[in-house]
Amino acid sequence: MKPEPIFFCGLLLRAFAFGEPTAVFDRRSESAAKDLAAAHPTFRIAVIDDPVLAALGEYRHGKNIKQVNLLYRHVDGVFSGLSAAQALFSHARVDVVAISGPIPPDLIALCRSTLEPFGYRAFRAEEKITPLPDSSVTAPLESLFFIHQRLVPMLGGRSSPEIDVGAFCKQAGITPGGVIHVGAHEGAEWRKYKAMGAPHGIFVEANPATFARLEEKLAGEPVALINYAVTDRAGTVTLHLTSFDQSCSIFPLLRHAAVYPEIVETGSVEVPGDMLDALVAGRRRAGVKYNILVLDIQGAELQALHGAASTLDDVEIVVTEVNFDELYAGCAQIEDMDIFLTERGFSRKVTSSPFHPSWGDALYARLPRIA
């Protein structure tokens, strides 16, 4: 006997290591919701009235849910519902979409054309979950799954790969220029930037203790080093220190403790802060175009961008940390980054969650050069 689609829903949510996943069902799928609740009592499960996707945004805000891990939908009316919720899919705010059938081939094609442009991959589930071929499906399916690409590697027990900026530059025909890296920590990435041909770097690190190690490790390298917090205004900033120094932030920990309970706040230090445009002025090497910007400052990336209007003029690629949950109090979310950068001519091309599905990295490329 073939497993029911709801069996695979539980399997997927466990495979993606969500602590207490949120699953939302339409009213026609209420019996499936009950089955999932019986099998997985710790899951947060909701059944909402049709049109399920039109009401989904309101439901998320009302329940203060950042991410819908599973959206389960009966085939009836599914295409119009998916079309109505494109904003949620465009910001990767739904991890898995499950559709119960039978689903005819023409509807499969319509669903794929709606979700695949937003980075979702199509799968069928029979004895196991397998990718749908790129070619057209000619027979109805009993169930259909769409999984966001940042989570797909976890199906095989692997983590999502880290973003390869050099490979993307080659594929897109971009010649790497100078790299501005905010949140440089100890400068380990400089080796990668140099290998891809970057002639010069500007590295910014807020933590004074970490900055001392950064200076030591990059001594003699063609990198300008700046010991400042990057924010949206000039002035002193409180940097929250943690037991794992790569988690330090100008924002205090919030949901971070639920994901990484072993990391705790150990104190704070007052550090100088300024806008990125002011910090990099006078530190650029003559003749170098700084066309790659990397932001890794634990939720403060949007504040940094607000102070980087001039810097962005030359930038072709932005690689930034993105959040799908409020790991730090007040940190920017994935849609905040999408909206800000889209309004300035960028499009998110790669999204990866190498370490945990609640956060990750995204690569944005300037349009229209990158189709």
Buried (B, 14 or more C-beta within 10 A) or exposed (E): EEBBBBBBBBBBBEBBBBEEBBBBBBEBBEEBBBBBBEEBEEBBBBBBEBBBBBBBBEBBEEEEBBBBBBBBBBBEBBBEBBEBBBEBBBBBBBBBBBBBBEBBEEBBEBBBEBBBEBBBBBBBBEEEBEEBEEEEBEEBBBBBBBBBBBBBBBBEEEEBEEBBBBEBBEEBEBEBBBBBBBBBBBBEBBEBBBEBEBBBBBBBBBBEEBBEBBBEEBEEBBBBBBBBBBBBEBEEBBBBBBEEBBBBBBBBBBBBEEBBEEBEBEEEBEBBBBBBBBBBEEBBBEEBBBBBBBBBBBBBBBBBBBBBEEBBEBBBBBBBBBBBBBBBBEBBBBBBBBEBBBEBBBBBBBBBBBBBBBBBBBBBBBEEEBE
